Amino acid sequence: MSILSNSLLLTDIHPELRSTDHRDALEEILSPLRADERVRDWEKLRGALISNAPNGNFDESPQTMFLHHGRTESVGNLVLAMGRSRNGFGLPVQGPTIRLIFLAAIPEEMNNEYLRILGAIARVCSEPESMEQLLAAPDAPSILQVLEKGCRQ
């Protein structure tokens, strides 16, 4: 088992988001983390990620993917969650339609793992073939398999 699959659990992959905007999608992805034993304080985690959710331009993100992350002591380990929107949704400022959202929360002491995982996810999503596979994957295990394969390269 890799650090990715230790951090991104199948229960935290949401292949069919119901949300129609990025803020609602963040809430939808965060909500199940209430019961996650790695989360020390869900309200603080939610507050840190929602209050810091960008409202501006997302030019730095590869098209169709948004990665929202932060360091917080409200988690005891690296926590990742991911959601996919079949139809996608626009951003507050003119930009690409977002189809994949990744959330990452990390305690300060795991900085190296954090940077390695976020870099790997960004690389996977910037490759057209991998992005196609992520968008077409039928379920959470298939999504994790594409991410794992890309993170090993």
MARZATI-850108 format. One record per atom (N, C-alpha, C, O, CB): x, y, z; residue in three letters. Coordinates in pm, whole numbers, plus 50000, padded with zeros to 5 digits. Glycine has a CB too. Layout:
XYZALA;...
This chain:
500854988150000MET;500005000050000MET;500895012550000MET;501835013350079MET;499045000050123MET;500615021949914SER;501435034049903SER;500885045149992SER;499805043950049SER;501505038749758SER;501655055850003ILE;501185067250081ILE;499915073250020ILE;499085078750091ILE;502275078050092ILE;499775072049886LEU;498555077149823LEU;497335069349872LEU;496355075349915LEU;498665076349669LEU;497385056049865SER;496215048249906SER;496045048050058SER;494955044750106SER;496335034049855SER;497085051550133ASN;496915053350278ASN;496225066650309ASN;495595068150413ASN;498285052750349ASN;496355076150218SER;495815089550240SER;494485091850169SER;493625098950221SER;496805099850193SER;494315085750053LEU;493075086949976LEU;492355073649984LEU;492625064449906LEU;493345091149826LEU;491435072650078LEU;490685060250099LEU;489555059149998LEU;489035069349951LEU;490135059650243LEU;489165047049965LEU;488065045049870LEU;486795052249915LEU;486035057249832LEU;487785030249852LEU;486565052650046THR;485365059250098THR;485405074450079THR;484385081250093THR;485185056050245THR;486595079750048ASP;486755094150029ASP;486845098049882ASP;487175109449850ASP;487975099050102ASP;486555088649793ILE;486485091349649ILE;485005091449612ILE;484295081649633ILE;487305080649564ILE;484565102549556HIS;483155104549522HIS;483015106049371HIS;483165117049318HIS;482565117149596HIS;482735094849300PRO;482715095249154PRO;481525102649093PRO;481545105748974PRO;482725081249102PRO;480505105549172GLU;479305112049119GLU;478855123449210GLU;477885122049284GLU;478175101749102GLU;479565134649206LEU;479155146149286LEU;477795151249237LEU;477525151549117LEU;480215157449279LEU;476965155149331ARG;475665160949298ARG;475725176149289ARG;474845182449231ARG;474635156749401ARG;476755181849346SER;476895196449355SER;477015202749217SER;477505196749121SER;478105200149440SER;476555215249210THR;476615222549084THR;477565234549089THR;477705241748990THR;475225227249045THR;478215236749204ASP;479235247149210ASP;480365242449301ASP;480205232849377ASP;478645260649261ASP;481515249249293HIS;482695244349361HIS;482575244749513HIS;483115235949580HIS;483895252249319HIS;481895254649570ARG;481755255249717ARG;480875243749768ARG;481205237549869ARG;481145268849759ARG;479775241049701ASP;478935229749742ASP;479675216449726ASP;479515207349806ASP;477625229549659ASP;480495215549621ALA;481275203349600ALA;482275201349713ALA;482455190049759ALA;482005203849465ALA;482915212049758LEU;483835210949872LEU;483095205649994LEU;483595196750064LEU;484475224649903LEU;481915211050020GLU;481115206350135GLU;480745191650119GLU;480815183950215GLU;479835214850149GLU;480345187749998GLU;479945173949972GLU;481115164349995GLU;480925153350047GLU;479405172549829GLU;482295168349955ILE;483475159949972ILE;483935159650118ILE;484385149250168ILE;484615164849882ILE;483825170950186LEU;484265171850326LEU;483345164450424LEU;483825158650521LEU;484365186250366LEU;482075164650400SER;481095159450495SER;481405145350545SER;481355143150666SER;479735159550433SER;481705135750458PRO;481985122150507PRO;483245121050595PRO;483415111150665PRO;482135112850390PRO;484105131150591LEU;485315130650672LEU;485035132550821LEU;485935130850904LEU;486295141250624LEU;483795136050857ARG;483415137350998ARG;483755124651077ARG;484195125451192ARG;481905140251011ARG;483565113151014ALA;483755100351083ALA;485165094751064ALA;485455083851113ALA;482745090251032ALA;486035101850997ASP;487395096950969ASP;488255098251094ASP;488375109151151ASP;488025104650850ASP;488855087251136GLU;489685087351258GLU;490935095951244GLU;491535099751345GLU;490085073251295GLU;491345098951122ARG;492525107551102ARG;492205122351128ARG;493105130551145ARG;493045105850959ARG;490915125551130VAL;490475139351152VAL;490265141551301VAL;489395135251361VAL;489175142551071VAL;491055150351358ARG;490965153351501ARG;489815162751532ARG;489125161151633ARG;492275159451550ARG;489605172651445ASP;488575182751467ASP;487965186551333ASP;488515194751260ASP;489155195351540ASP;486825180351301TRP;486195182351171TRP;485785196851149TRP;485965202251040TRP;484995173351156TRP;485245203251250GLU;484805217151233GLU;485975226251198GLU;485845234951112GLU;484115222251363GLU;487115224251263LYS;488305232251230LYS;488805229051090LYS;489205237951015LYS;489415229851333LYS;488785216251054LEU;489195212250919LEU;488285218950816LEU;488765224850720LEU;489155196950904LEU;486995217850837ARG;486035223950745ARG;486255238950737ARG;486295244750628ARG;484605220850790ARG;486395245150852GLY;486605259550855GLY;487855263750779GLY;487845273550704GLY;486685264450997GLY;488935256350799ALA;490195259750733ALA;490085258250581ALA;490565266850507ALA;491325250850785ALA;489455247650536LEU;489385245350392LEU;488305253750323LEU;488535259050214LEU;489145230650364LEU;487145255050385ILE;486065262750322ILE;486375277550324ILE;486165284550225ILE;484735260050392ILE;486875282550437SER;487155296950445SER;488305300950353SER;488395312550313SER;487475300950589SER;489175291550320ASN;490295294450231ASN;490025290150086ASN;490935290750003ASN;491535287650281ASN;488815285950057ALA;488505281849920ALA;488555294049829ALA;487895304149855ALA;487105275049912ALA;489335293149724PRO;489475304649634PRO;488175308549567PRO;487325300149537PRO;490515301649529PRO;488035321349545ASN;486895326549470ASN;487355333049342ASN;486555338649267ASN;486105336649554ASN;488645332249314GLY;489205339249201GLY;489535330149085GLY;488905319749065GLY;490425346549242GLY;490525334249010ASN;490925327148891ASN;491775314948927ASN;492605315649018ASN;491675336448796ASN;491575304148857PHE;492285291648885PHE;493225288148771PHE;493385276348738PHE;491295280248908PHE;493855298048712ASP;494715295548598ASP;495835285648627ASP;496335279148535ASP;495315308348551ASP;496245284448756GLU;497365275648786GLU;496965260848782GLU;497845252248782GLU;497935278948922GLU;495695257848777SER;495245243948778SER;495165238448636SER;494775245648544SER;493875242648847SER;495545225748618PRO;495325219848486PRO;493835220148454PRO;492995219348544PRO;495875205148481PRO;493525221448330GLN;492125222348290GLN;491335210548345GLN;491795199148341GLN;492005222948136GLN;490165213248395THR;489185204048451THR;489525198748589THR;488755190648641THR;489005192548359THR;490615202748652MET;490985197848785MET;491265209448879MET;491885219448842MET;492215188748776MET;490805207849002PHE;491035217949106PHE;491565210749229PHE;490965201049275PHE;489715225949139PHE;492685215349282LEU;493325209249399LEU;493335219649511LEU;494055229649503LEU;494775204249367LEU;492545217149614HIS;492455226349728HIS;493125219649847HIS;492785208349882HIS;490955230049760HIS;494075226549910HIS;494855220050015HIS;495255230150122HIS;495215242250101HIS;496095213449956HIS;495645224650236GLY;496105233250344GLY;496745225250456GLY;496445213550478GLY;494965241350398GLY;497635231950526ARG;498245226050646ARG;497355229550765ARG;496935240950781ARG;499725231250668ARG;497085219550846THR;496225221850961THR;496485211251067THR;496745199651035THR;494745221650919THR;496425215151192GLU;496575205651301GLU;495265198551334GLU;495185191051432GLU;497105212751425GLU;494225200951253SER;492955194051275SER;492965179751221SER;491985172451234SER;491815201951210SER;494085175751159VAL;494245161951113VAL;495505156051175VAL;496475163251200VAL;494315161250957VAL;495485143151199GLY;496635136351258GLY;497515129651155GLY;498585124451187GLY;496185126151357GLY;497065129751029ASN;497795123450921ASN;497355130050791ASN;496385137650790ASN;497555107950917ASN;498065127350683LEU;497665132650553LEU;496295127150517LEU;496085115050516LEU;498715128950443LEU;495355136150488VAL;493995132350453VAL;493695137950314VAL;493805149950291VAL;492955137550558VAL;493325129050223LEU;492925132950089LEU;491495128750065LEU;491025118650117LEU;493855126649983LEU;490795136649985ALA;489455133149940ALA;489325138349798ALA;490015147849759ALA;488335139050034ALA;488455132049720MET;488335135649580MET;486905134049535MET;486205124949579MET;489265127149494MET;486465142849446GLY;485135141649388GLY;485195144249238GLY;486055151549189GLY;484165151349455GLY;484265138049167ARG;484185139849022ARG;482775143948985ARG;481795138149032ARG;484595126748947ARG;482685153848900SER;481405158548850SER;481295154848702SER;482135158948621SER;481245174048871SER;480295147248667ARG;480125143048528ARG;479925155148435ARG;480495155748327ARG;478925133448515ARG;479095164848480ASN;478805176548397ASN;479775187948421ASN;479915196848338ASN;477395181348422ASN;480435187648535GLY;481365198248570GLY;480625210748615GLY;479395211548607GLY;482265201548452GLY;481365220248662PHE;480795233148701PHE;481845243848680PHE;483045241348687PHE;480295232948849PHE;481355255748655GLY;482255266948630GLY;482805272548759GLY;482335269248869GLY;481545277748552GLY;483785280848745LEU;484405287548858LEU;483815301548870LEU;483195306448776LEU;485945288048842LEU;484005307948986PRO;483445321349003PRO;483915331448898PRO;483175340448860PRO;483805326549139PRO;485145329848852VAL;485665338348746VAL;485745329648621VAL;485975317548630VAL;487065344548784VAL;485555335748506GLN;485625328148381GLN;486825318848381GLN;487945323248408GLN;485695337648261GLN;486615306548353GLY;487705296848352GLY;487205283548302GLY;486085282548252GLY;488315295348491GLY;488025273148315PRO;487625260048264PRO;486525253948350PRO;486325257848465PRO;488835250548260PRO;485815244548293THR;484815237048368THR;485545226648452THR;486315218648399THR;483765230448272THR;485285226848581ILE;485935217648674ILE;485185204448676ILE;483965204148691ILE;486015223848817ILE;485915193548661ARG;485325180148667ARG;485845172248786ARG;485135163748840ARG;485615172548539ARG;487105174948829LEU;487705167848942LEU;488125177849049LEU;488735188149019LEU;488915159448896LEU;487775174749174ILE;488225182849287ILE;488965173749384ILE;488465163049420ILE;487015190149357ILE;490135177949424PHE;490915170949524PHE;491055179949645PHE;491335191849632PHE;492305166749469PHE;490855174249765LEU;491105181249890LEU;492245174349962LEU;492315162049965LEU;489815181649979LEU;493125182150018ALA;494245176450094ALA;494435184550221ALA;494485196850217ALA;495555176250010ALA;494535177550334ALA;494825183950462ALA;496015176650522ALA;496105164350516ALA;493575183550560ALA;496925184350578ILE;498185178550624ILE;498655185050752ILE;498595197250765ILE;499245179950517ILE;499115177050849PRO;499765183050965PRO;501175187850924PRO;501765182450830PRO;499855172751084PRO;501685197750994GLU;502985203850961GLU;504115193650944GLU;504945195050855GLU;503365213751068GLU;504145183451029GLU;505285174251029GLU;505355165150907GLU;506335157850892GLU;505245165951152GLU;504355165250820MET;504365156450703MET;504595164250574MET;504085160250469MET;503065148850695MET;505335174950579ASN;505505183750464ASN;506055176550341ASN;505565178950231ASN;506425194950501ASN;507055167950355ASN;507645161250240ASN;506645152150169ASN;506525152550047ASN;508865152950283ASN;505905144050245GLU;504915135150186GLU;503825143150115GLU;503385139550006GLU;504285126150295GLU;503415153850178TYR;502395162850126TYR;502795168149988TYR;502015167349893TYR;502165174550223TYR;503995173449978LEU;504465179149851LEU;504605168349744LEU;504275170649628LEU;505815186249871LEU;505075156649782ARG;505235145549687ARG;503865141049633ARG;503715138949513ARG;505965133749754ARG;502895139549721ILE;501555135149678ILE;500885145549590ILE;500355142249484ILE;500665132149801ILE;500895158149632LEU;500245168649552LEU;500905169949415LEU;500225171749315LEU;500295182149626LEU;502225168949411GLY;502935169449284GLY;502545157749194GLY;502355159449073GLY;504435169449307GLY;502445145949252ALA;502075134049174ALA;500655135249119ALA;500415131949003ALA;502195121449260ALA;499725139949200ILE;498345141649154ILE;498305151949041ILE;497635149848940ILE;497415146149271ILE;499015162949057ALA;499045173248953ALA;499625167648822ALA;499115170648713ALA;499875185449001ALA;500675159748832ARG;501275153648712ARG;500285144348643ARG;500115144848521ARG;502565145948747ARG;499625135748721VAL;498655126348664VAL;497565134048591VAL;497195130448479VAL;498045117248775VAL;497055144448653CYS;495945151948594CYS;496375160648476CYS;495525165048398CYS;495285160548699CYS;497655163248463SER;498115171348349SER;498375162848225SER;498575168148116SER;499385178948387SER;498375149748241GLU;498565140748128GLU;497205137448066GLU;496345131748134GLU;499295127748172GLU;496985140947940PRO;495665138947877PRO;495145124647888PRO;493955122647913PRO;495735142747733PRO;496005114647869GLU;495545100747876GLU;495075097148017GLU;494035090648033GLU;496665091247832GLU;495825101248117SER;495425098448255SER;494145105748291SER;493275100248358SER;496555102348353SER;494035118248247MET;492815125948276MET;491605119248212MET;490545118348275MET;492955140448226MET;491745114648089GLU;490655107348023GLU;490255095148104GLU;489075092448122GLU;491055103147882GLU;491255087748153GLN;490975075748232GLN;490275079248363GLN;489345072248404GLN;492275068148262GLN;490695090048428LEU;490045094348552LEU;488585098148527LEU;487705094948607LEU;490805106148615LEU;488335105048418LEU;486975109448387LEU;486085097748345LEU;484865098248365LEU;487005119948277LEU;486675087448286ALA;485885075948238ALA;485795064548339ALA;484975055548321ALA;486495070848110ALA;486605064748443ALA;486625053648540ALA;485215051448597ALA;484545061048636ALA;487635056648654ALA;484775038848603PRO;483405036148646PRO;483135037348796PRO;481985038848837PRO;483035022548602PRO;484195036648878ASP;483955036549022ASP;485215040949098ASP;486255043449038ASP;483525022449069ASP;485085041849229ALA;486175046449315ALA;487425037749303ALA;488525043249291ALA;485725046949459ALA;487325024349306PRO;488545016349292PRO;489275018949159PRO;490505019049155PRO;488195001449302PRO;488535021049053SER;489145023748922SER;489845037248922SER;490915038648863SER;488095023248811SER;489245047148986ILE;489865060348997ILE;491165059249075ILE;492195064649033ILE;488905070449066ILE;491135052349188LEU;492345050749269LEU;493425043349191LEU;494605046649204LEU;492025043249399LEU;493045033549112GLN;494015025949033GLN;494725035248933GLN;495935034148916GLN;493305014148958GLN;493995044148867VAL;494615053548772VAL;495565062848845VAL;496675065348797VAL;493535061748697VAL;495135067948960LEU;496005076949037LEU;497255069649086LEU;498355075049078LEU;495235082849156LEU;497085057549136GLU;498235049749185GLU;499235047249074GLU;500445048949093GLU;497765036349244GLU;498735043348957LYS;499615040548844LYS;500385053148806LYS;501595052548784LYS;498795035348723LYS;499725064348799GLY;500385076848764GLY;501355081648869GLY;502365087848836GLY;499365087348739GLY;501075078948995CYS;501945083249103CYS;503205074649112CYS;504205079149169CYS;501205082949235CYS;503185062649058ARG;504365053949060ARG;505355057648950ARG;506545054548961ARG;503945039449044ARG;504885064248847GLN;505765067548733GLN;506725078548765GLN;507525082448679GLN;504945071448613GLN;
